[in-house]
Amino acid sequence: QVQLVESGGGLVQPGGSLRLSCAASGSDFRGSSMRWYRQAPDNERELVATITNGGNTNYAESVKGRFTISRDNTKNTMYLQMNSLKAEDTAVYYCYVYVYDFRAEYWGQGIQVTVSS
């Protein structure tokens, strides 16, 4: 059974940094696209960053230059380094994986990130 578990969230002051991790288990994720989404209260879930199985990355305009997505296929883990955090980055962040071989998608349970002084 595929499981995605996020960690690394919490409370941080504006201008601070956090690193989120998404540990995947239950399959070989080398042939997968991995993404981070987020959802703030009363807002729709939005795509934050994507990393393909080939390592190509893409970012939402609102986080470009501040966030960095990466993955370690040896550990089946994806990361989101978040720097220069702003209050508007406050949201629940979700890990997402699409496995091409299975044509299946999986979601983590979400983790809270709060940026506040």
Buried (B, 14 or more C-beta within 10 A) or exposed (E): EBEBBBBBBEEBEEEEEBBBBBBBEEBEBEEBBBBBBBBBEEEEBBEBBBBBBEEEEEBBEEBEEBBBBBBEBEEBBBBBBBBEBEEEBBBBBBBBBBBEEEEEEBBBEBBEBBBEE
